[in-house]
Each structure stands twice: as structure tokens, then as C-alpha cells.
């Protein structure tokens, strides 16, 4: 029986959200309701939590 070929697993992209600045980890914004560990998705005009649907709008709000 031939050996099964190994498949590469998809790597998590969460590491791309964090940055190291001057030896310290800079974390992105997190949800004030859910707490640390739940990141806000940042769009051009708002930041949104996918878990509790908390939304912060930025800018003037009118176009």
C-alpha cells in the first residue's frame, strides 16, 4: 500500500494583525463589550465587532 502524501495546512492570518514596535507587541483595536481577544474589523468608515455587532463610526458620517 503506497504512503499517503502530506498536504499543507492553511496558515492562520491572525499573526498579520499584530506588529512588533520597539520590542513591544502592538495589538489592534478590540471590542469594548467582548473584551480582549475579539478584534474589531476596521473598514474605511467604521469598526465593527462580528460577535456582538458593536459598531463605531469614524468621520463626519455624511457624504
N, CA, C and O atoms as CSV, one atom per row, in Angstrom:
chain,resi,resn,atom,element,x,y,z
A,1,UNK,N,N,0.840,-1.174,0.000
A,1,UNK,CA,C,0.000,0.000,0.000
A,1,UNK,C,C,0.895,1.250,0.000
A,1,UNK,O,O,1.749,1.392,0.875
A,2,UNK,N,N,0.706,2.160,-0.977
A,2,UNK,CA,C,1.562,3.351,-1.047
A,2,UNK,C,C,1.262,4.324,0.095
A,2,UNK,O,O,0.156,4.369,0.635
A,3,UNK,N,N,2.299,5.106,0.442
A,3,UNK,CA,C,2.134,6.083,1.516
A,3,UNK,C,C,1.272,7.246,1.028
A,3,UNK,O,O,1.304,7.621,-0.144
A,4,UNK,N,N,0.511,7.798,1.951
A,4,UNK,CA,C,-0.341,8.939,1.650
A,4,UNK,C,C,0.515,10.210,1.621
A,4,UNK,O,O,1.359,10.409,2.495
A,5,UNK,N,N,0.302,11.059,0.634
A,5,UNK,CA,C,1.060,12.295,0.545
A,5,UNK,C,C,0.568,13.287,1.588
A,5,UNK,O,O,-0.630,13.382,1.856
A,6,UNK,N,N,1.515,14.031,2.179
A,6,UNK,CA,C,1.151,15.040,3.163
A,6,UNK,C,C,0.651,16.283,2.438
A,6,UNK,O,O,1.198,16.687,1.412
A,7,UNK,N,N,-0.386,16.871,2.986
A,7,UNK,CA,C,-0.911,18.110,2.420
A,7,UNK,C,C,-0.578,19.244,3.375
A,7,UNK,O,O,-0.572,19.061,4.592
A,8,UNK,N,N,-0.303,20.410,2.821
A,8,UNK,CA,C,-0.002,21.565,3.645
A,8,UNK,C,C,-1.306,22.150,4.184
A,8,UNK,O,O,-2.299,22.279,3.468
A,9,UNK,N,N,-1.268,22.500,5.468
A,9,UNK,CA,C,-2.429,23.114,6.081
A,9,UNK,C,C,-2.372,24.611,5.858
A,9,UNK,O,O,-1.290,25.191,5.772
A,10,UNK,N,N,-3.519,25.228,5.766
A,10,UNK,CA,C,-3.586,26.672,5.591
A,10,UNK,C,C,-3.187,27.345,6.895
A,10,UNK,O,O,-3.680,26.977,7.962
A,11,UNK,N,N,-2.304,28.321,6.814
A,11,UNK,CA,C,-1.814,29.002,7.995
A,11,UNK,C,C,-2.776,30.111,8.391
A,11,UNK,O,O,-3.342,30.784,7.530
A,12,UNK,N,N,-2.960,30.301,9.680
A,12,UNK,CA,C,-3.831,31.345,10.204
A,12,UNK,C,C,-3.274,32.720,9.828
A,12,UNK,O,O,-2.058,32.913,9.816
A,13,UNK,N,N,-4.138,33.654,9.529
A,13,UNK,CA,C,-3.697,35.001,9.176
A,13,UNK,C,C,-3.787,35.961,10.358
A,13,UNK,O,O,-3.605,37.167,10.198
A,14,UNK,N,N,-4.067,35.427,11.539
A,14,UNK,CA,C,-4.185,36.274,12.718
A,14,UNK,C,C,-2.859,36.945,13.054
A,14,UNK,O,O,-2.850,38.054,13.589
A,15,UNK,N,N,-1.738,36.292,12.750
A,15,UNK,CA,C,-0.430,36.864,13.063
A,15,UNK,C,C,-0.181,38.152,12.291
A,15,UNK,O,O,0.650,38.960,12.708
A,16,UNK,N,N,-0.877,38.368,11.181
A,16,UNK,CA,C,-0.684,39.582,10.392
A,16,UNK,C,C,-1.277,40.805,11.077
A,16,UNK,O,O,-0.920,41.931,10.732
A,17,UNK,N,N,-2.164,40.612,12.028
A,17,UNK,CA,C,-2.823,41.732,12.709
A,17,UNK,C,C,-1.935,42.375,13.772
A,17,UNK,O,O,-2.137,43.538,14.121
A,18,UNK,N,N,-0.952,41.634,14.289
A,18,UNK,CA,C,-0.092,42.132,15.352
A,18,UNK,C,C,1.224,42.618,14.762
A,18,UNK,O,O,1.711,42.070,13.773
A,19,UNK,N,N,1.801,43.658,15.382
A,19,UNK,CA,C,3.079,44.190,14.927
A,19,UNK,C,C,3.988,44.383,16.129
A,19,UNK,O,O,3.513,44.680,17.226
A,20,UNK,N,N,5.283,44.218,15.933
A,20,UNK,CA,C,6.264,44.436,16.989
A,20,UNK,C,C,6.917,45.785,16.747
A,20,UNK,O,O,7.538,46.007,15.707
A,21,UNK,N,N,6.772,46.695,17.726
A,21,UNK,CA,C,7.348,48.033,17.634
A,21,UNK,C,C,8.199,48.270,18.879
A,21,UNK,O,O,7.696,48.224,20.002
A,22,UNK,N,N,9.472,48.519,18.673
A,22,UNK,CA,C,10.425,48.764,19.771
A,22,UNK,C,C,10.421,47.638,20.796
A,22,UNK,O,O,10.529,47.901,21.994
A,23,UNK,N,N,10.301,46.412,20.362
A,23,UNK,CA,C,10.338,45.266,21.256
A,23,UNK,C,C,9.031,44.984,21.976
A,23,UNK,O,O,8.972,44.073,22.802
A,24,UNK,N,N,7.975,45.750,21.682
A,24,UNK,CA,C,6.667,45.529,22.307
A,24,UNK,C,C,5.657,45.152,21.234
A,24,UNK,O,O,5.762,45.595,20.091
A,25,UNK,N,N,4.684,44.337,21.605
A,25,UNK,CA,C,3.654,43.910,20.670
A,25,UNK,C,C,2.562,44.963,20.610
A,25,UNK,O,O,1.972,45.321,21.630
A,26,UNK,N,N,2.299,45.458,19.403
A,26,UNK,CA,C,1.217,46.428,19.209
A,26,UNK,C,C,-0.007,45.665,18.724
A,26,UNK,O,O,0.010,45.053,17.656
A,27,UNK,N,N,-1.065,45.711,19.520
A,27,UNK,CA,C,-2.275,44.973,19.207
A,27,UNK,C,C,-3.292,45.887,18.546
A,27,UNK,O,O,-3.328,47.085,18.828
A,28,UNK,N,N,-4.122,45.330,17.667
A,28,UNK,CA,C,-5.151,46.147,17.038
A,28,UNK,C,C,-6.281,46.435,18.026
A,28,UNK,O,O,-6.268,45.954,19.159
A,29,UNK,N,N,-7.236,47.208,17.589
A,29,UNK,CA,C,-8.364,47.556,18.447
A,29,UNK,C,C,-9.213,46.331,18.730
A,29,UNK,O,O,-9.408,45.483,17.859
A,30,UNK,N,N,-9.704,46.244,19.924
A,30,UNK,CA,C,-10.574,45.135,20.289
A,30,UNK,C,C,-11.916,45.676,20.754
A,30,UNK,O,O,-12.043,46.866,21.040
A,31,UNK,N,N,-12.901,44.824,20.830
A,31,UNK,CA,C,-14.269,45.209,21.170
A,31,UNK,C,C,-14.352,45.575,22.657
A,31,UNK,O,O,-13.907,44.802,23.506
A,32,UNK,N,N,-14.917,46.749,22.981
A,32,UNK,CA,C,-15.041,47.126,24.389
A,32,UNK,C,C,-16.090,46.293,25.126
A,32,UNK,O,O,-16.021,46.176,26.350
A,33,UNK,N,N,-17.038,45.725,24.428
A,33,UNK,CA,C,-18.057,44.882,25.061
A,33,UNK,C,C,-17.540,43.467,25.302
A,33,UNK,O,O,-17.693,42.927,26.397
A,34,UNK,N,N,-16.929,42.868,24.284
A,34,UNK,CA,C,-16.483,41.474,24.370
A,34,UNK,C,C,-15.151,41.341,25.100
A,34,UNK,O,O,-14.884,40.303,25.705
A,35,UNK,N,N,-14.315,42.371,25.054
A,35,UNK,CA,C,-13.041,42.341,25.740
A,35,UNK,C,C,-11.898,41.925,24.832
A,35,UNK,O,O,-12.098,41.681,23.642
A,36,UNK,N,N,-10.693,41.843,25.399
A,36,UNK,CA,C,-9.530,41.460,24.603
A,36,UNK,C,C,-9.695,40.065,24.027
A,36,UNK,O,O,-10.239,39.172,24.677
A,37,UNK,N,N,-9.230,39.890,22.827
A,37,UNK,CA,C,-9.352,38.593,22.164
A,37,UNK,C,C,-10.346,38.627,21.023
A,37,UNK,O,O,-10.310,37.766,20.143
A,38,UNK,N,N,-11.245,39.620,21.025
A,38,UNK,CA,C,-12.214,39.773,19.934
A,38,UNK,C,C,-11.864,41.075,19.226
A,38,UNK,O,O,-12.087,42.164,19.756
A,39,UNK,N,N,-11.316,40.951,18.026
A,39,UNK,CA,C,-10.842,42.113,17.282
A,39,UNK,C,C,-11.976,42.787,16.530
A,39,UNK,O,O,-12.943,42.140,16.127
A,40,UNK,N,N,-11.846,44.106,16.344
A,40,UNK,CA,C,-12.801,44.847,15.533
A,40,UNK,C,C,-12.336,44.820,14.081
A,40,UNK,O,O,-11.158,45.031,13.791
A,41,UNK,N,N,-13.260,44.561,13.186
A,41,UNK,CA,C,-12.963,44.618,11.762
A,41,UNK,C,C,-13.005,46.080,11.355
A,41,UNK,O,O,-14.036,46.735,11.509
A,42,UNK,N,N,-11.899,46.603,10.838
A,42,UNK,CA,C,-11.802,48.016,10.513
A,42,UNK,C,C,-12.063,48.201,9.030
A,42,UNK,O,O,-11.374,47.625,8.188
A,43,UNK,N,N,-13.067,49.012,8.720
A,43,UNK,CA,C,-13.419,49.353,7.351
A,43,UNK,C,C,-13.035,50.811,7.125
A,43,UNK,O,O,-12.439,51.434,8.005
A,44,UNK,N,N,-13.365,51.361,5.967
A,44,UNK,CA,C,-12.979,52.735,5.676
A,44,UNK,C,C,-13.712,53.746,6.548
A,44,UNK,O,O,-13.147,54.788,6.881
A,45,UNK,N,N,-14.963,53.464,6.927
A,45,UNK,CA,C,-15.737,54.434,7.693
A,45,UNK,C,C,-16.254,53.913,9.022
A,45,UNK,O,O,-16.994,54.618,9.708
A,46,UNK,N,N,-15.881,52.685,9.408
A,46,UNK,CA,C,-16.382,52.138,10.672
A,46,UNK,C,C,-15.513,50.985,11.159
A,46,UNK,O,O,-14.722,50.413,10.409
A,47,UNK,N,N,-15.687,50.662,12.444
A,47,UNK,CA,C,-15.067,49.488,13.057
A,47,UNK,C,C,-16.206,48.653,13.624
A,47,UNK,O,O,-17.076,49.179,14.319
A,48,UNK,N,N,-16.208,47.355,13.334
A,48,UNK,CA,C,-17.364,46.515,13.647
A,48,UNK,C,C,-16.927,45.216,14.309
A,48,UNK,O,O,-15.944,44.597,13.903
A,49,UNK,N,N,-17.679,44.808,15.346
A,49,UNK,CA,C,-17.442,43.528,16.012
A,49,UNK,C,C,-18.402,42.510,15.422
A,49,UNK,O,O,-19.612,42.738,15.399
A,50,UNK,N,N,-17.877,41.390,14.945
A,50,UNK,CA,C,-18.715,40.369,14.338
A,50,UNK,C,C,-19.435,39.502,15.351
A,50,UNK,O,O,-20.365,38.775,15.000
A,51,UNK,N,N,-19.015,39.570,16.606
A,51,UNK,CA,C,-19.618,38.722,17.632
A,51,UNK,C,C,-20.861,39.372,18.253
A,51,UNK,O,O,-21.920,38.748,18.320
A,52,UNK,N,N,-20.731,40.627,18.708
A,52,UNK,CA,C,-21.856,41.284,19.383
A,52,UNK,C,C,-22.459,42.408,18.548
A,52,UNK,O,O,-23.419,43.045,18.981
A,53,UNK,N,N,-21.915,42.663,17.357
A,53,UNK,CA,C,-22.397,43.672,16.408
A,53,UNK,C,C,-22.224,45.111,16.904
A,53,UNK,O,O,-22.972,46.003,16.506
A,54,UNK,N,N,-21.242,45.327,17.765
A,54,UNK,CA,C,-20.885,46.671,18.205
A,54,UNK,C,C,-20.229,47.391,17.031
A,54,UNK,O,O,-19.376,46.815,16.355
A,55,UNK,N,N,-20.619,48.652,16.777
A,55,UNK,CA,C,-20.079,49.409,15.647
A,55,UNK,C,C,-19.671,50.797,16.103
A,55,UNK,O,O,-20.419,51.466,16.817
A,56,UNK,N,N,-18.493,51.230,15.696
A,56,UNK,CA,C,-18.015,52.592,15.914
A,56,UNK,C,C,-17.847,53.239,14.546
A,56,UNK,O,O,-17.158,52.700,13.680
A,57,UNK,N,N,-18.467,54.376,14.358
A,57,UNK,CA,C,-18.350,55.107,13.100
A,57,UNK,C,C,-17.283,56.167,13.228
A,57,UNK,O,O,-17.147,56.792,14.280
A,58,UNK,N,N,-16.526,56.376,12.169
A,58,UNK,CA,C,-15.497,57.417,12.165
A,58,UNK,C,C,-15.827,58.443,11.093
A,58,UNK,O,O,-16.570,58.154,10.156
A,59,UNK,N,N,-15.279,59.631,11.232
A,59,UNK,CA,C,-15.517,60.674,10.249
A,59,UNK,C,C,-16.796,61.443,10.541
A,59,UNK,O,O,-17.390,61.298,11.610
A,60,UNK,N,N,-17.216,62.262,9.581
A,60,UNK,CA,C,-18.381,63.118,9.779
A,60,UNK,C,C,-19.700,62.364,9.650
A,60,UNK,O,O,-20.713,62.792,10.203
A,61,UNK,N,N,-19.698,61.252,8.929
A,61,UNK,CA,C,-20.927,60.471,8.787
A,61,UNK,C,C,-21.752,60.854,7.577
A,61,UNK,O,O,-22.595,60.073,7.134
A,62,UNK,N,N,-21.525,62.057,7.025
A,62,UNK,CA,C,-22.276,62.487,5.845
A,62,UNK,C,C,-21.362,62.472,4.630
A,62,UNK,O,O,-20.170,62.761,4.727
A,63,UNK,N,N,-21.940,62.132,3.490
A,63,UNK,CA,C,-21.156,62.121,2.250
A,63,UNK,C,C,-21.651,63.169,1.307
A,63,UNK,O,O,-21.115,63.314,0.208
